[in-house]
Amino acid sequence: MLVHLYAQGKTLTILRAPSSPADPATDPQALALGALGWLLQSESRAERLLALTGLTPDALRAGLGDPAVLGAVLDFLAAHEPDLVDAADHLGVAPEVLAHAADRLPR
């Protein structure tokens, strides 16, 4: 991280370069959120996600930052290869990267 120091009178200010955003191809949370966005573009996929995971729309909204909920989304995709392949293609990653992203979520 780049740090710049500037003296202003008697005050010392430290400005840090903003950190770069996480690479969605390697960040499991970004992959899960992207996959969820892809899933929700289709009403039938969304209904199947809720039915098979037991999540409710409210629980899904509330759990967007919860590794267990994001893991459930990724596990749902990994269990149905056609959706896994399509979601991975949409996200620009290999299907196996998406399938194994749940293993890298902090739980």
C-alpha positions in Angstrom: 0.0 0.0 0.0 1.3 3.4 -0.9 1.4 5.9 1.9 2.0 9.7 1.4 2.8 11.9 4.4 2.1 15.6 4.3 3.0 18.1 7.0 0.4 20.8 7.5 1.6 23.2 10.2 1.9 21.0 13.3 -0.5 18.3 12.0 0.7 15.2 10.1 -1.9 13.8 7.7 -1.5 10.3 6.3 -3.2 9.7 3.0 -3.4 6.1 1.8 -4.0 5.0 -1.8 -7.3 3.3 -2.0 -7.1 -0.5 -2.0 -8.0 -2.1 -5.2 -11.3 -3.9 -5.3 -11.3 -7.7 -4.9 -10.9 -9.6 -8.1 -14.3 -11.2 -8.7 -12.6 -14.2 -10.4 -10.8 -15.0 -7.1 -13.1 -13.5 -4.4 -15.6 -16.2 -3.4 -18.0 -13.6 -1.9 -18.0 -11.6 -5.2 -18.5 -14.8 -7.2 -21.4 -15.8 -5.0 -23.1 -12.4 -5.3 -22.6 -12.4 -9.0 -24.0 -15.9 -9.3 -27.0 -14.9 -7.2 -27.6 -11.9 -9.4 -27.5 -14.3 -12.4 -29.9 -16.7 -10.7 -32.4 -14.0 -9.9 -32.7 -12.9 -13.5 -34.9 -15.9 -14.1 -38.1 -16.4 -12.1 -38.0 -20.2 -12.5 -34.4 -20.4 -11.3 -35.1 -18.0 -8.4 -38.1 -20.1 -7.3 -36.1 -23.3 -7.6 -33.3 -21.7 -5.5 -35.8 -20.8 -2.7 -37.5 -24.2 -2.8 -34.4 -26.3 -2.7 -32.4 -24.2 -0.2 -35.3 -23.4 2.1 -34.4 -19.7 2.0 -37.1 -17.1 2.0 -36.8 -13.9 0.0 -36.4 -12.0 3.3 -33.7 -14.4 4.5 -31.9 -14.1 1.2 -31.9 -10.3 1.4 -30.8 -10.3 5.0 -28.0 -12.9 4.3 -26.2 -11.2 1.4 -23.1 -10.8 3.6 -23.5 -14.2 5.4 -21.1 -16.8 4.2 -23.6 -19.6 5.0 -26.2 -18.0 2.7 -23.7 -17.3 0.0 -22.4 -20.9 0.3 -26.0 -22.2 -0.1 -26.2 -20.2 -3.4 -23.0 -21.7 -4.6 -23.9 -25.2 -3.5 -27.2 -24.8 -5.3 -25.4 -24.0 -8.5 -22.8 -26.8 -8.1 -25.7 -29.3 -7.8 -27.1 -28.5 -11.2 -24.4 -28.5 -13.9 -26.3 -26.7 -16.6 -26.9 -23.7 -14.3 -23.3 -23.9 -13.0 -21.9 -23.8 -16.6 -24.2 -20.9 -17.6 -23.5 -18.9 -14.5 -19.8 -19.4 -14.8 -20.0 -18.3 -18.4 -22.0 -15.2 -17.4 -19.4 -14.4 -14.7 -16.4 -15.1 -17.0 -14.9 -17.8 -14.9 -14.4 -21.6 -15.3 -17.2 -23.7 -13.9 -14.8 -25.4 -11.5 -13.8 -22.0 -10.0 -17.4 -21.2 -9.3 -18.1 -24.7 -8.0 -15.2 -24.5 -5.5 -15.8 -20.9 -4.4 -18.0 -22.1 -1.5 -15.0 -23.9 -0.1 -13.2 -20.6 0.2 -15.9 -18.7 2.0 -15.1 -18.0 5.7 -17.5 -20.2 7.7 
